[in-house]
């Protein structure tokens, strides 16, 4: 179990992270790619070393059925991911972006992490939200943790972040920062100023001493309002940056923060408490069916 064995000398005390909150237009892949290109260039101009785009940033979210999603899907070697890969190299920027992935008969809500030197990691969403279960197949691999020039980066998507066991996995694998493209709908029971998903993201960051960069979308699509409120936290779960709530206007917005990733490799929350080694896996078997 990785704890504090990794060297921290190469980690900067100020890694520049941007969440690029924008409003995709459903089905407008060329327009959505133009929007993502423009906002990634703005993030790079601000000095970002890492930029996160929303879930399904190239297509929009509200597919009416599986066939409609299949008609918009691309592989992780398709035009959209290829363009983001080229931008990562051109802008010297690590890019994390959500896209609709087709792979043979499979259809996935996916994300890619792309580094300036051409490396690529793909993740397929493992916990599908509501109507997504009619559209997408379940991803069956754990969140990737990728060694990059700025540190170890983990990737998951939206509802995954609300499954505590799932967030624990990249923490145990030594992730320094968790990148999370999301689409947070405004639910009827949660119309307060701060979406409950923000609190859940902060809690999971604090539980694992693992900073999160959560990029939501904005705007209105097919009867759904989107919350905005993209979020960057530190290792304690404290807000470093929070975007505005944008459910109607849908204006593009970049939230930007500098994170000390060295802090995420210290899992102590007191002199005698460590968020990973204090776990008692021998006691958890009845909850999970087997000891973890």
N, C-alpha and C positions, 0 to 999 in steps of 0.2 A: 504493500500500500504506500504510494508516494506521499511523503509528508514534507520534510524540510531538507531532503537530500540533494535537491537540484541547486546548481550554482546560481547565484543571483547577481554576480558581478556585471554580467552583460545587460541586465535589465536597467532601463532608465527610470528615474523617479518621476518622469513627466512624459508619458506616452499620450500623444494627441489623438483623440477619438471623436469621430463625428457620426451622429445618427441623422440620416437624410430623409426626413419625413416629407413625403409627397403624396399626391392624389392621382393614382393611375386611373385611366379611363378604360372601362371594360372593353376588351377585345381590340384595343388600339395598340398593337404591339409596336409599330414603328414610332408612334407618338410617345408611348411609355418609355421606349428606349432613349428617345431624344430627351425626355424629362430626366431620366436617370443619368444620362451623360452630362447634362448641364449641371445637375446638382452635385455630381461627383467632382466635376471640375471646380465648382465653387468650394467644395470641401477641401480639395487639394490646395487651392489658393489660400485658404485659411490656415494651412499648415498641418492638416490631418495626415496621420500615418496609417490610419485605419478608418474606413467608412462603411457603415451598415445601411442597406436599403431595406424596404419592407418585404413582407411575405408576398409572394405572387406579384412581384413588382412589374413584371413584363406583361401580364395579361389582365390584371384585376382579379377579383375574388369570387363574385357571386355567379358561378356557373349554374345553369338551369338543369343540366344533366351531364352524364359522363361523356356522351358523344360531343357535346359542345366543348368540354374541356379537352377532349382528344384532338379536336380540330385546331386548337390553339397551342397544343403541347409541342415542346422541342426536346431534343436530347441534351445532355450536358456537354455535347460537342457542337451544338447548334449555333445559329447566328447570334442569339442573345448572349449566351455565355461566352462565346468567342469575342463579342464586342466588349463585354465587361473585362475579359482577360486582357485584351489589348489596352483598355483604359488603365488597368492596374499597372501595366508595364510603362505606359506613356506618362502616367502621373506619379509614378513611384509610390503607389498607394495599395494597401491591402484592401480588397473589396469583398464584402459578404452580401449576397443578394438572394432573394427568394424568387423561384420561377416554377412554372408548370412543366413537369418533366414527363415525356413519353419515352418508354423504353420497351420496344416490342409490344406485347399485349399489356404491359404494366403502365400505370398512370399514377404519378406521385406529386405530392406537394413537397417540393424540394428546395434546397438552398445550396449555394456553392461558396467556398472560400477560395479566393484567388490572390496569389502573391505576385509582386512585381517581377520576380525571377521565373514566372511561368508555372509554378506549382499550383495544383488544384485539388481540393477535397470537396466531395459531394455528400450531402446528408438528406435522407428522406424522412419526412415527418412520421413519427411513430405513434403519436396520440392525436387522432383526428377529432375535430370539434363538430358536433351537431351534424348538419347536412353534408359536411365533407365526407362522411362515411358512405354516402351514396355515390360519390364522385371518384375518390382516390383509393388506391391500395395502401395498406399499412407498410411503412418502412420497418425493417427488421434488424437494423444495425444500430449500435449505440452511437451517441454523439461523437464525432471525430474530435481529437485534440491534436492540433497541428503546431509544430515548432516553426516559428517565424522569426524574423529579425527583431521583432519587438517583444516576443515572449510566446508562450503556449496559448493558443486560441482555441476555444471550444465553440461549437455551433449546434443550435437546436432551433425549433420553430414554434412560436406562439403557445398553444395549449400544452406543449411539452414542458414549458417553464412552470406549469402549475402542478406537475407531478413530482413531488419531492424526491422520490427514489431516483428519478431520471436525472435531476439536476445534480444529485450526489455523484453520479458516475463520472462526469468530467472533473469534478473536484478530486475524486480519488485518483484520477489519471494525471493529476498535476496541472490542470488548466490554470492559467493566470487571469484569464478574462473570458467571459461567456458572451458570444455574439448571438442575438436573437431577433431575426426578422419576425414581425407579428402583423396581424390585422385584428385589432381589438374593436368589436362592434359595441355600440352603445346599447346596453340592455335596458329594458323598461324598468327593472328594479334597481338599476345603478346609474341614475342620471345626476348624481352629485358631481361637484366640480372635479374631483379626483377619482378616476376609475379605480375599482377595487383591484384590477390587474396590476396597477402600479404598486400597491401595497404588497401583493403576492410576490412581485419581482424583487422588491426590496428585502422581503423576508427571506427568500431563497438565497439572495446574495449574502445576507448576514448569517444564515444557518451554515453556510459553507465557507465563509470568508472568501468569496469569489465575486469580484466585480462583474456587473452585467451592463451590456450596451444593447438596449431594446429599441428597435426602430419600428414604429407603427406607421400606418398610412393615415391619410386624412380624407375629408370629403364625404360624398354621398354616392351610393351605387346601388341601383336596383332595389330601392326601398330600405337600404341599410345605411345608417349613419355610422361613421367611424370616429373613434374617440380622439385620435392624435395622442398627445401626452407621451411621446417618445422619451426615453429615460436612460440616463447613465448614472451608475452608482459607483461608490468605492467599495473596498473589501468589507466594510462594516454595514453595507446596505444603505448608507446615507446618500441622498440625492446630490449629485454633482451638477446635473443639468436636467431640465424637464421642459419639454416642448409645450406649446399652448394646446388647448382643446380646440379642434378644428373641424367639427363634424359637418358644418354646413359650407363654410367658405372654401376649405380645401386648399389653402395657400401652402406652397412649398416652404419648408422651414428646416434649418440645420441647427441641431443642438450639438454643442461642442464642449469637450472637457478634457482636462489632462489628468491622467490616472497614474498613481504610483503602483505599478504591478508588482513591485517587490513586496508590498504589504500582503498580497494574496498568498505568498509562500510562507507566511507566518500564521499558523492556524490557531494560535493561542488567543483566548478571549479573557483569560486571567492568568495569574502566575501558575495555577495548577489545573487549568482547563484548556483542552485542545479539541476543536470541533470534530476532528476525525478520530483521534486515538481514544476519545472518551466514549465512542460508540461501543455497544455491547451486542455484537452480531449473534452471539450464542443465545440471546434472549428473544431475537426477532423472528425466529423460524415460524412461529404460529401465525404471525402476520403475513408472511410471504410464502408459506408453504414449504420453505427450506431455509436453512441458515444462510445469511449473506455475509 
